[in-house]
């Protein structure tokens, strides 16, 4: 994810991003990550006002096997659900554009043959640019 998008998350949610220096996935997943951070922040604020002490921060956020993988420390069942939802939704959102996407597992090589490829979640347009099927 580009530095400007990462910095906007860091500025808005400094406590959540205190342990990571960058996010290892495409810009297309920014919106779903930002929404998840907002849900988590709201939940932490609400619980802490009621006397709970929820500590939560991200350890690593990256792409793996076409999905966003979001590793974290702390939280509760609500936060685990938000993180699980975030990871699941990433499989239908293009990692590059943020448009509707799907998991792609094959590319077209220089000879026009379909070959196994790195698994990515891409929109039809981005798949065409990257020569994915």
Secondary structure, 3 states (H helix, E strand, C coil): CCHHHHHHHHHHCCCCCCCCCCCECCHHHHHHHHHHHHHHHHHHHHHHHCCCCCCEEEEEEEEECCEEEEEEEECCHHHHHHHHHHHHHHHHECCCCCCECEEEEEEECCCCCEEEEEEEEECHHHHHHHCEC
